[in-house]
Amino acid sequence: MLSCILKKVEGSNTVLKEIKEETVTSHSVFIMQVETQMGQISSHLNQRQQGGKGSRRRGFLEKLWQTPKMMLKWVLASCHDVN
């Protein structure tokens, strides 16, 4: 009887390890996507600043860039739009 319980526990442990690996992979991919988007926004801001023309969009992006919570919210929204 104890061996049966041990087998079930070991099986559950294997499933939990697989779920953990999938979650870590998923989060890693998401973080890389966020980093890529932040780099694109930074590049966009730098290009706009070099052009010398002001715009409402540049002001919005600069404000967004300076506020991490707004930035994350914007990135999450854009990820949902893509998917």
C-alpha positions as CSV (number, residue, x, y, z in Angstrom):
1,M,0.0,0.0,0.0
2,L,2.8,2.4,0.9
3,S,4.5,1.7,-2.4
4,C,1.3,2.6,-4.3
5,I,1.2,5.9,-2.5
6,L,4.9,6.5,-3.2
7,K,4.3,5.9,-6.9
8,K,1.5,8.3,-7.0
9,V,3.5,11.0,-5.2
10,E,6.5,10.4,-7.6
11,G,4.1,10.7,-10.6
12,S,2.7,13.9,-9.2
13,N,6.2,15.2,-8.6
14,T,7.1,14.5,-12.3
15,V,4.0,16.4,-13.5
16,L,4.7,19.4,-11.3
17,K,8.3,19.5,-12.6
18,E,7.0,19.5,-16.2
19,I,4.6,22.3,-15.4
20,K,7.4,24.3,-13.7
21,E,9.6,23.9,-16.8
22,E,6.8,25.0,-19.1
23,T,6.1,28.0,-16.9
24,V,9.7,29.1,-16.8
25,T,10.1,28.7,-20.5
26,S,6.9,30.7,-21.1
27,H,8.0,33.5,-18.8
28,S,11.5,33.6,-20.4
29,V,9.9,34.0,-23.9
30,F,7.6,36.8,-22.6
31,I,10.6,38.6,-21.0
32,M,12.5,38.4,-24.2
33,Q,9.5,39.8,-26.1
34,V,9.2,42.7,-23.6
35,E,12.9,43.4,-23.9
36,T,12.7,43.5,-27.7
37,Q,9.7,45.8,-27.6
38,M,11.4,48.1,-25.1
39,G,14.4,48.2,-27.4
40,Q,12.2,49.1,-30.4
41,I,10.6,51.9,-28.4
42,S,13.9,53.2,-27.3
43,S,15.2,53.2,-30.9
44,H,12.1,54.9,-32.1
45,L,12.4,57.6,-29.4
46,N,16.1,58.2,-30.3
47,Q,15.3,58.5,-34.0
48,R,12.5,61.0,-33.3
49,Q,14.7,63.1,-31.1
50,Q,17.4,63.2,-33.7
51,G,14.9,64.4,-36.3
52,G,14.2,67.6,-34.2
53,K,10.5,67.6,-34.8
54,G,8.3,67.4,-31.7
55,S,5.1,65.4,-31.7
56,R,2.4,64.3,-29.4
57,R,3.3,60.7,-30.0
58,R,6.9,61.3,-29.1
59,G,5.8,63.0,-25.9
60,F,3.5,60.1,-25.1
61,L,6.2,57.5,-25.7
62,E,8.7,59.4,-23.6
63,K,6.2,59.6,-20.8
64,L,5.4,55.9,-21.2
65,W,9.1,55.0,-21.2
66,Q,9.6,56.9,-17.9
67,T,6.8,55.1,-16.2
68,P,7.5,51.4,-15.8
69,K,3.9,50.4,-14.9
70,M,2.5,52.2,-17.9
71,M,5.2,50.7,-20.1
72,L,4.4,47.2,-18.9
73,K,0.6,47.8,-19.3
74,W,1.2,49.0,-22.9
75,V,3.5,46.0,-23.7
76,L,0.9,43.6,-22.3
77,A,-1.8,45.2,-24.3
78,S,0.2,45.1,-27.5
79,C,1.0,41.4,-26.9
80,H,-2.7,40.6,-26.6
81,D,-3.3,42.5,-29.8
82,V,-0.7,40.4,-31.6
83,N,-2.1,37.1,-30.3
